């Protein structure tokens, strides 16, 4: 089993990411970290002073990931919030819906302290793929820039 993480892949016009973890929750967390690194490569060095509870429900895992990432993009666009730590509770399925609850730890983006990265316009369904195997989950996603 390899350590959770992500890597950026070559893409002609947008940002393509492959994230992985030993569970769906871990892979989702790594996908958020890839979004944060795209926005500000210095996100790991921030001192979290803000805690945000995030709750998402969706009809499938892809929609859950899309809505989860979109929430982080919204929080950055509207409130200048960036996050360096994400803790996702076990994702649950009840009837025909998936439920995600997470706590995100972050701070306000400050141009004097944080490096500016690439502006992300939107999360896309283009090329989104979630592969789940025993103790290995891989997510491919593209961010529209």
C-alpha positions as CSV (number, residue, x, y, z in Angstrom):
1,X,0.0,0.0,0.0
2,X,1.4,3.4,-1.0
3,X,1.2,6.6,0.9
4,X,-1.8,8.8,0.0
5,X,-1.0,11.6,-2.4
6,X,-1.6,13.2,-5.8
7,X,0.2,14.2,-8.9
8,X,-0.4,16.6,-11.7
9,X,-0.7,15.1,-15.2
10,X,-0.1,16.7,-18.5
11,X,-3.1,18.5,-20.0
12,X,-3.3,20.8,-22.9
13,X,-5.4,23.6,-21.4
14,X,-6.5,22.7,-17.9
15,X,-5.2,21.1,-14.7
16,X,-5.4,17.3,-14.7
17,X,-4.9,15.4,-11.4
18,X,-4.5,11.9,-10.3
19,X,-5.1,11.4,-6.5
20,X,-4.9,8.2,-4.5
21,X,-5.5,6.9,-1.1
22,X,-6.2,3.6,0.8
23,X,-9.9,4.6,1.1
24,X,-12.5,6.7,-0.7
25,X,-12.3,9.3,2.0
26,X,-8.5,9.5,1.8
27,X,-8.6,9.9,-2.0
28,X,-11.2,12.7,-1.7
29,X,-8.9,14.5,0.8
30,X,-6.0,14.2,-1.6
31,X,-8.1,15.6,-4.4
32,X,-9.0,18.7,-2.2
33,X,-5.3,19.1,-1.5
34,X,-4.5,19.1,-5.2
35,X,-7.1,21.8,-5.7
36,X,-5.6,23.9,-2.9
37,X,-2.1,23.5,-4.3
38,X,-3.4,24.6,-7.7
39,X,-4.8,27.8,-6.1
40,X,-1.8,28.4,-3.8
41,X,1.3,26.2,-3.9
42,X,2.1,27.4,-0.3
43,X,-1.2,26.1,1.2
44,X,0.6,23.5,3.4
45,X,2.5,26.2,5.2
46,X,-0.5,28.1,6.5
47,X,-1.5,28.0,10.2
48,X,-5.1,26.9,10.3
49,X,-7.2,29.3,12.4
50,X,-10.6,28.6,10.8
51,X,-12.6,25.4,11.1
52,X,-15.4,24.8,8.6
53,X,-18.0,21.9,8.7
54,X,-18.9,20.7,5.2
55,X,-21.9,18.5,4.5
56,X,-22.6,17.2,1.0
57,X,-25.2,14.7,-0.3
58,X,-25.4,13.5,-3.8
59,X,-26.8,10.7,-6.0
60,X,-23.5,9.0,-6.8
61,X,-19.8,9.2,-5.8
62,X,-18.8,11.3,-8.8
63,X,-21.5,13.9,-8.0
64,X,-20.4,13.8,-4.3
65,X,-16.8,14.6,-5.3
66,X,-17.9,17.3,-7.8
67,X,-20.1,19.0,-5.1
68,X,-17.4,18.6,-2.4
69,X,-14.7,20.2,-4.5
70,X,-17.1,22.9,-5.8
71,X,-17.7,23.9,-2.1
72,X,-14.0,24.5,-1.6
73,X,-13.8,26.5,-4.7
74,X,-16.9,28.5,-3.6
75,X,-15.3,29.1,-0.1
76,X,-12.2,30.5,-1.8
77,X,-14.0,32.6,-4.3
78,X,-16.5,34.2,-1.8
79,X,-14.5,34.2,1.4
80,X,-10.8,33.8,0.3
81,X,-10.6,30.6,2.4
82,X,-7.9,28.0,1.8
83,X,-7.5,24.8,3.7
84,X,-4.4,22.8,4.7
85,X,-6.1,19.9,6.5
86,X,-9.3,18.0,5.7
87,X,-10.8,15.3,7.9
88,X,-13.6,13.3,6.2
89,X,-15.9,11.1,8.3
90,X,-16.7,7.7,6.7
91,X,-18.8,8.3,3.6
92,X,-22.3,6.8,4.0
93,X,-24.9,5.6,1.6
94,X,-28.5,5.6,2.6
95,X,-31.1,4.5,0.2
96,X,-30.1,6.1,-3.1
97,X,-27.9,8.9,-1.7
98,X,-24.3,9.3,-0.6
99,X,-23.5,11.5,2.4
100,X,-20.2,13.2,3.2
101,X,-19.3,15.1,6.3
102,X,-15.9,16.8,6.7
103,X,-14.1,19.3,8.9
104,X,-11.7,21.6,7.0
105,X,-9.0,23.6,8.7
106,X,-7.7,26.7,7.1
107,X,-7.2,30.4,7.0
108,X,-7.9,33.4,4.8
109,X,-5.7,33.7,1.7
110,X,-3.2,36.5,2.2
111,X,-1.2,37.6,-0.9
112,X,1.6,38.8,1.4
113,X,2.0,35.4,3.0
114,X,0.7,32.9,0.4
115,X,1.9,32.3,-3.1
116,X,-0.6,32.8,-5.8
117,X,-1.1,29.8,-8.1
118,X,-3.5,29.3,-10.9
119,X,-7.1,30.6,-10.9
120,X,-9.5,27.6,-11.1
121,X,-12.8,28.6,-12.8
122,X,-14.6,25.3,-12.2
123,X,-14.5,21.7,-11.3
124,X,-15.4,19.5,-14.3
125,X,-16.9,16.1,-14.9
126,X,-14.6,15.8,-17.9
127,X,-12.3,12.8,-17.4
128,X,-13.6,12.3,-13.9
129,X,-13.0,8.7,-12.9
130,X,-13.1,7.0,-9.5
131,X,-11.5,3.6,-9.4
132,X,-11.9,1.6,-6.2
133,X,-9.9,-1.5,-5.4
134,X,-9.2,-3.1,-2.1
135,X,-7.1,-0.6,0.0
136,X,-6.4,1.5,-3.2
137,X,-8.7,4.2,-4.5
138,X,-7.6,6.3,-7.5
139,X,-9.3,9.5,-8.7
140,X,-8.7,11.3,-12.0
141,X,-10.2,14.8,-12.4
142,X,-9.7,18.0,-14.4
143,X,-9.9,21.5,-13.1
144,X,-11.0,24.2,-15.6
145,X,-8.6,27.1,-15.5
